[in-house]
Amino acid sequence: MKRLLEFLGFLALTQGTGGRVYEITGKVRWGVTQRWSVLHGYEIYAGIALIVLALALFAAAESRKPD
């Protein structure tokens, strides 16, 4: 379970930072926040929310005992 939480945290972190990088630079459009049309206009907030979710998943993984 700990590895799953870490993996999900890593995915959320990469997608969140990918969205933030695109919003700052305007290049490298590979994040999921740029692909979903439902998030149009809210990409910045979705990227920040994914980064916060990643931090919460990493904290939850650390609180679990090893597999």
C-alpha positions, 0 to 999 in steps of 0.5 A: 500500500505504501508503494501505491501511495508513493506512485500516485503521489509521484503521478500527481506531482509530475502532472501538477508541476507539468501544468505549472511549467506550461502556465509559466513558460507556455511550452511543453504542453504534456500535463493532464490539466492542459488536456481536459477541457473541463478544466479550461480556465482553471489550469493553475488551480488544478495544478496547485491542487495536484501538487498539494494532493501529491504532498498529502499522498507522500505524507500518508505513505510515510505514516504507513509501515513498510510493506 
